[in-house]
Amino acid sequence: MQATDSAGHGTQSTTEATRPAADGATTGAAAGDQFDFMVVSNRLPVDRCSSDETGCEDGWRRSPGGLVTALAPMMTKTDGAWVGWHGAPDETVKPFSHGGIDLIPVQLSTEDIELFYEGFSNATLWPLYHDVIAPPEFHRTWWDSYRKVNRRFADAVIRHAAEGATVWVQDYQLQLVPKLLREARPDLKIGFFNHIPFPPPEIFAQLPWRRAIIDGLLGADLVGFQRSSDAGNFMRSARRFLGASVKQQQVHVRGADGETTHIARAQAFPISIDVKQISELAKKPEVIERAQQIRRDLGNPKTILLGVDRLDYTKGIRHRLKAYEELLQDAKVTVEDATLIQVASPSRERVEQYRLLREEVEGTVGHINGTFDTMESTAVRYLHHSYPIEEMVSLYLAADVMLVTALRDGMNLVAKEYVTARTNNDGALVLSEFAGAADQLKQALLMNPHDIDGLKDTIMRAVNMQPAEASRRMRAMRKQILDHDVDLWSSDFLKALAEKVVRDDS
């Protein structure tokens, strides 16, 4: 569901296996093939599948998510290729094509997954970049693996990028790649987009390898962020930790001789969703009927509240449950009149922080239901699953109130999906001010999730909102999203990347 985590893994492993192509997929880029446009992300835009699954072609199907949706049409029309891990450790897969896109797999070992992905990416960078909600860990072996894997990704690009090609690197797992590319291929036009927040210098300062990360990102011509505040944090860190010359949105990058080698720009490009897909699904009779069935299965409560998240400590699920439990204790809501559906899709379950979070959330849900359930009604319907987009849209249509209580979030596309699905301009969105979406969805009911009393008041305001006010707010939010879909996001970024930079040396 959410574009800010493109790095997830979870396919079967084939130990030390080598596949000549990809289970019968069309053979793609040969060793000497070169491309004018390349996307680089931790994961390729495909997942393994079995032949009896819907959408499966030659053992692969296109991955869901906004990034794939935004870039796939462009890549099928241009001479483009996508570089990324194919999802199984200790397995070599040769380049292949799927859905009209040339795919160049990068091989990762079980040790790489443990040290580079689960370690440095998700136990060092992820908590650090999310305001140290959980304590980050700093291990030199993790950093060594991060550098090694980033080099492997960069080498794959260097081999296949045509002269003067445009390369767009995605997200926090690959922050060293831009400089590696610039050192080896100064002819390339290099863009980078950070899908998660970028912390203020006071927090970023904790990272022992802070200079190397900033230096890596400054290899790009354009560094994109979700929010203007993230771009500002990055530029302040470049000035503080590298002594970089920062003028407006430009960072003058110097070489060893002290001369400016290039200008790296830092700008906000808030990502969006596939508006057309969500809107069309929300109007399908079978999706609408499924939404009505969900309400019937829950006993037709007066109000359905919905939370949809990866099971991650940044999402504020514990704060949401605490606020809801207190509303039940205060008799502001009752199980006869209201139900909270909490979808918590599995996430990084081998990382200790996530295992502990799951235990705590499930224990809290059990306590709430044990205290307040009746024979006929359930307080919280907890679903530890991932669901296809059709089911998610049905849930969006069934829910009267959407709860997005993130403690820190780059964007939060679930909020945008909910608003887009409300084609009748009804429903209410309770949205954390610490989610990037709050910058665009100003007509949501904004709140601070750390303020439990304030969160409770905001939930009750949403529950009791008059239809006219709900319609006015939803109409304004839907217009914002319909006018700024994921296609506009990608085209705006690439247009800015292609612009000739005028140096301001004054």
KAMO-V581472 format. One line per field, one symbol per residue. ss: DSSP state (h for helix, s for strand, l for the rest). psi: psi as a letter, one per 40 degrees, with the letter a starting at -180 (. if undefined). A space follows every 50 residues. Layout:
BEGIN
ss->???
psi->???
END
This chain:
BEGIN
ss->llllllllllllllllsssllllllsslllllllsssssssssllsssll llllllsllssslllhhhhhhhhhhhhllsssssslllllsssllsssll sssssslllhhhhhhhhhhhhhhhhhhhhllllllllllhhhhhhhhhhh hhhhhhhhhhsssssssssslhhhllhhhhhhhhllllssssslllllll hhhhlllllhhhhhhhhllllssssllhhhhhhhhhhhhhhhllssslls sssslllllsssssssssllllllhhhhhhhhllhhhhhhhhhhhhhlll llssssssssllhhhlhhhhhhhhhhhhhllllllllsssssssslllll lhhhhhhhhhhhhhhhhhhhhhlllllllsssslllllhhhhhhhhhhll ssssllllslllhhhhhhhhhllllllsssssllshhhhlllllssslll lhhhhhhhhhhhhlllhhhhhhhhhhhhhhhhhllhhhhhhhhhhhhhll llllll
psi->dhdegeeiifiiihhfihhdbgfeihhbhideiiiehhhhidiifiiiii deihehhfeiihiiiddddddddddddigiihhiieehifhhhiiiihfe hhhgihhhidddddddcdcddeecddddefffdihiihhddddddddddd dddddddddehiheihhhhhieefeeddddddddgeeihhihhheiihii ddddddhdfddddddddeeidhhiididdddddddddddddefihhhbeh hhhiadeeihdihhihihghiaigdddddddeehdddddddddddddeff idhhihhhiigieeefdddddddddddddefdiiddeihhhhhgiihfee hddddddddddddddddddddeiiddihdhhhhgiiiiddddddddddhd hhhgfhdhhdcgeddddddddgeefiiihhhheeidddddgeeigiihee gddddddddddddehiddddddddddddddddegaddddddddddddeih hhhge.
END
